[in-house]
Amino acid sequence: MDEATAANLFGVLSNADRLRVIRVLVEAGPDGRSAGDIAGAIGATPSRASFHLAALSEAGFAIGEKQSRQMIYRINFEHIGALIAFLMEDCCKGSTRLRACCGMA
């Protein structure tokens, strides 16, 4: 991952509602959650949650799948992992001090 891509992805995450959505999706695991459930969990209107889900999906953090009449969203752990790896390894050069504080020693 290059710096411009990483900066763009961090920009997508620089919103409190989107971070809440990420938490909800991580907790949901592989089953995911419906857009309506996510809206309720983060205290947003369905249209506001859909706005944030669209941004997260476009950035690759969330994967939406139509099931019957609902959109089910799941977290893309690989994509988040790539961003974390960029920060830990590329940006911070694998600093042992940083890795130790993050439980990655």
C-alpha positions, 0 to 999 in steps of 0.5 A, a space after each residue: 500500500 502506498 502513502 496516498 492510498 493509506 491517507 485516503 483510507 484514514 480519511 474515510 475512517 476519520 468520522 465518529 459514525 464510521 468508526 462506530 459502524 466499523 465496531 458494529 461490523 467487527 462485533 457482528 463477525 462473518 454474519 454481518 448486520 443489516 443496514 437497519 440494524 447498523 443504523 439503530 446500533 449507531 443511533 443514526 437515521 437509516 439514510 445517514 447510516 446508508 451514507 456512511 456504509 456507502 463510503 465504507 464500502 467504496 473504500 473497501 472496509 465493508 462489503 454489502 450483499 443484498 439478501 432478500 429485501 435487506 442489505 447485509 454488511 460485513 467487515 472486510 478484515 483483510 482490507 483493515 489488516 492491510 491498512 494496519 500493516 502499512 501503519 505498523 510496518 511501512 510507516 513505523 518501520 516495524 518499530 519494536 517499541 510500537 509493536 510492543 505497545 500494541 501487543 504485536 511483539 
